[in-house]
Amino acid sequence: MKKYDVAAYVWPSYTGDEPRTRMFWPEGYGEWQSVKNAVKKFPEHNWPRKPLWGYVNEADPYVMEMQINAAADHGVNIFIYDWYWYDKRPFLEQCLNNGYLKASNNDRVKFYLMWANHNVPNIWDIRISDVEDDNIIWNAAVDRQEFEKIADRLIEKYFKHPSYYTQDGKPVFMIYDLAILMEGLGGADATKAAFAWFRERAVQAGLPGLHLQLTLWGERDFNLSGVDGGKSATTSEIVKFLEFDSLSHYQFIHFVDIDRDYNEIMEDVLGEWKRIDETFDIPYYPHISIGWDNNPRFQEFRPGIVKNNTPENVRRAFQKAKEYADAHPDQYPLIIINSWNEWTETSYLQPDDLHGYGYLDAVKDVFKK
């Protein structure tokens, strides 16, 4: 059977080993606090849920050895770690550094990084998450000096690791919010120069280059100047100008209405894949989200919940992603899933007390059997 690169995002918050998380989750075991304390918001609500593996510390290498084996045995062979940098230093690296990288079997599941360069509002602290005051705890924009510091850390600490995922030998690095990156660097020209420097820096470090991947949202306008006003560009224009190597998505909620039946959502997702094929001239790697419901992060009810996202319906979505990969034989057979463990957004593969191993079995049925 053809081998597929099946990648799942990892939200590295399920540990108390990062001191700065205590302001959000003071009980000391990361965002498991919100999962454990989640309540039913309406009679048909399928929360609370419990992880079959328990509220484990994912910065523990023995825990990650178990999870790596479970992932690999079911066909997930890449973890895409959400990677953060706030206040001039990394944030939430412990799950990667102390969990995955110290696991003795990390050769079974490769990894790469998505720079989750979004601002941090109140959303992680359930005590104030319902307060709509546009409060920003950390701003994710960085200037060129900070960008170079980040790039050097990535190259030396991660890109050279034997388990880092590459294409044509080049480490793949994904960027979540291009608008924020351009804002910090000072516009399109400055961002293009920073990318050229980053690629050359990778070569100087002995790598064959760098594969830059962009997280797509809906169609957006990008401010080319990096300041208020000025000329704007569409997503397709800026992707071409900045010479990205590939594209994918992070979550269905970024580009379709998710407050409905999963099968209806998938019809729009397939339409978006078709539009992307017609619009962009670089590879798009098909993305599947398991679901969406972020009520565990809020005290009050939050509208917008994916419905009928059973393991069987998600299995059919995986099959569509496989068919897309097969129809694009000139690109890597990479499929990207949200996610391995986004519990508080209700979009995860890990087994729970509602579906058991249903979602992992769906991956295995489509991509491994």
Residue pairs with C-beta under 8 A, 6 or more apart in sequence:
1 368
1 369
2 326
2 333
3 333
4 75
4 322
4 325
4 333
4 334
4 335
4 367
5 77
5 78
5 165
5 332
5 333
5 334
5 335
6 75
6 76
6 77
6 78
6 335
6 337
6 363
6 367
7 76
7 77
7 78
7 79
7 80
7 112
7 165
7 334
7 335
7 336
7 337
8 71
8 76
8 78
8 79
8 80
8 336
8 337
8 338
8 339
8 340
8 349
9 79
9 80
9 81
9 82
9 114
9 250
9 336
9 337
9 338
9 339
9 340
9 342
10 79
10 80
10 81
10 82
10 95
10 96
10 339
10 340
10 341
11 31
11 82
11 339
11 340
11 341
11 342
12 58
12 59
12 81
12 82
12 92
12 93
12 94
12 95
12 96
13 21
13 25
13 30
13 31
13 92
13 95
13 124
14 29
14 30
14 31
14 32
14 55
14 56
14 57
14 58
14 95
14 341
14 343
15 21
15 29
15 30
15 57
15 58
15 59
15 60
15 94
15 95
15 99
16 22
16 25
16 28
16 29
16 30
16 57
17 57
17 59
17 94
17 98
18 30
18 59
18 91
18 92
18 93
18 94
20 91
21 30
21 31
21 92
22 28
23 125
24 31
24 124
24 125
25 31
25 32
25 33
25 34
25 124
25 125
26 33
27 33
29 55
29 57
31 124
31 343
31 344
32 55
32 343
34 126
34 296
34 297
34 344
35 49
35 51
35 55
35 296
35 343
35 344
36 55
37 126
38 47
38 48
38 49
38 295
38 296
38 344
39 47
39 48
40 47
40 48
41 47
41 295
41 301
42 301
45 295
46 354
47 293
47 295
47 296
47 346
49 343
49 352
49 353
49 354
50 352
50 353
51 343
51 350
51 351
51 352
52 350
52 351
52 352
52 353
52 356
52 357
53 66
53 67
53 350
53 351
56 63
57 63
57 99
58 64
58 67
58 95
58 99
58 341
59 94
59 95
59 97
59 98
59 99
60 98
60 99
61 98
61 99
61 100
61 102
61 103
61 104
62 103
63 99
64 95
64 99
64 100
64 102
64 103
64 106
65 103
65 104
65 105
67 340
67 350
68 100
68 103
68 105
68 106
68 108
68 109
69 105
69 108
70 360
71 77
71 79
71 108
71 109
71 340
71 349
71 360
72 108
72 109
73 364
74 349
74 357
74 360
74 361
74 363
74 364
74 368
75 363
75 364
75 366
75 367
75 368
76 109
76 337
76 340
76 349
76 360
76 363
77 108
77 109
77 110
78 109
78 110
78 111
78 112
78 165
78 334
79 100
79 109
79 110
79 111
79 340
80 111
80 112
80 113
80 114
80 174
80 336
81 95
81 96
81 100
81 111
81 112
81 113
81 114
82 92
82 114
82 116
83 90
83 92
83 93
83 96
83 113
83 114
83 115
83 116
84 90
84 91
84 92
84 93
84 115
84 116
84 117
85 91
85 115
85 117
85 140
85 142
85 146
85 150
86 120
86 138
86 140
87 138
88 146
90 153
91 138
96 111
100 106
100 111
101 161
106 163
107 162
107 163
109 163
110 163
110 164
110 165
111 161
111 163
111 164
111 165
112 164
112 165
112 171
112 172
112 173
112 174
113 154
113 158
113 173
113 174
114 174
114 175
114 176
114 215
114 250
115 150
115 173
115 174
115 175
115 176
116 176
117 140
117 141
117 142
117 175
117 176
117 177
117 180
117 181
118 140
118 176
118 177
118 180
119 136
119 138
119 139
119 140
119 180
120 136
120 137
120 138
120 140
121 134
121 135
121 136
121 137
122 128
122 129
122 131
122 133
122 135
122 137
123 129
123 297
124 297
126 297
126 298
126 299
129 297
129 298
129 299
130 298
130 299
130 300
140 177
140 180
140 184
141 180
141 181
141 183
141 184
142 150
142 181
142 184
142 185
143 184
143 185
143 186
144 185
144 186
144 190
144 194
146 184
147 184
147 185
147 194
147 198
148 194
148 197
148 201
151 197
151 198
151 201
152 201
154 173
155 201
155 202
155 205
155 207
156 205
158 164
158 171
159 171
159 173
159 202
159 205
159 207
159 210
160 205
160 206
160 207
164 171
165 171
165 172
166 172
166 211
167 211
167 245
167 246
167 332
168 208
168 209
168 211
169 207
169 208
169 209
170 202
170 207
170 208
170 209
170 210
170 211
170 245
171 202
171 207
171 210
171 211
172 211
172 213
172 246
173 210
173 211
173 212
173 213
174 213
174 214
174 215
174 248
175 181
175 212
175 213
175 214
175 215
176 215
176 250
177 215
178 191
178 214
178 215
178 222
178 238
178 242
179 220
179 222
179 223
181 191
182 188
182 190
182 191
182 222
182 223
182 226
183 223
183 226
185 191
185 194
185 226
186 226
187 223
187 224
187 225
187 226
187 227
188 222
188 224
188 225
188 226
188 233
188 238
188 241
188 242
189 224
190 226
191 242
192 241
192 242
192 243
195 212
195 242
195 243
198 210
198 212
199 209
199 210
199 212
202 209
202 210
203 209
211 245
211 246
212 242
212 243
212 244
212 245
213 244
213 245
213 246
213 247
213 248
213 285
214 239
214 244
214 246
214 247
215 248
215 249
215 250
216 235
216 247
216 248
216 249
216 254
216 255
216 276
216 284
217 235
217 249
217 254
217 255
218 254
218 255
219 234
219 235
220 234
220 235
221 232
221 233
221 234
222 232
222 233
222 234
222 235
222 237
222 238
223 230
223 232
224 230
224 231
224 232
224 233
224 238
225 231
233 241
236 279
236 280
239 247
239 280
239 282
240 281
244 282
245 282
245 283
246 282
246 283
246 284
246 285
246 331
247 276
247 280
247 282
247 283
247 284
247 285
248 284
248 285
248 286
248 287
248 334
248 336
249 255
249 287
249 289
249 336
249 338
250 287
250 338
251 289
251 292
251 338
251 345
251 347
252 258
252 265
252 269
252 287
252 289
252 292
252 306
252 338
253 289
253 292
253 304
255 272
256 265
256 268
256 269
256 272
257 265
257 268
258 265
258 292
258 304
258 305
258 306
259 303
259 304
259 305
259 306
260 306
260 307
261 307
261 308
262 291
262 306
262 307
262 308
262 309
262 310
262 313
262 314
262 317
263 308
263 313
263 316
265 306
266 313
266 316
266 317
266 320
269 288
269 317
270 320
273 284
273 286
273 324
276 284
277 284
283 328
283 331
283 332
285 325
285 331
285 332
285 334
285 335
285 336
286 320
286 321
286 324
286 325
286 335
286 336
287 321
287 335
287 336
287 337
287 338
288 314
288 317
288 318
288 320
288 321
288 335
288 336
288 337
288 338
289 306
289 337
289 338
289 339
289 347
290 309
290 314
290 337
290 338
290 339
290 346
290 347
290 348
290 349
290 359
291 306
291 309
291 314
291 346
291 347
292 304
292 305
292 306
292 345
292 346
292 347
293 304
293 305
293 306
293 345
293 346
294 302
294 304
294 344
294 345
294 346
295 301
295 302
295 305
295 346
296 343
296 344
296 346
297 344
297 345
305 346
306 346
310 355
310 358
311 355
311 358
311 359
311 361
311 362
312 362
314 359
314 362
315 362
315 365
315 366
318 335
318 362
318 363
318 366
318 367
319 366
321 335
322 335
322 366
322 367
325 331
325 333
325 334
325 335
326 333
335 367
337 349
337 363
338 347
339 345
339 347
339 348
339 349
340 348
340 349
340 350
341 348
341 349
341 350
342 348
343 350
348 359
349 359
349 360
349 363
350 360
351 357
351 358
351 359
351 360
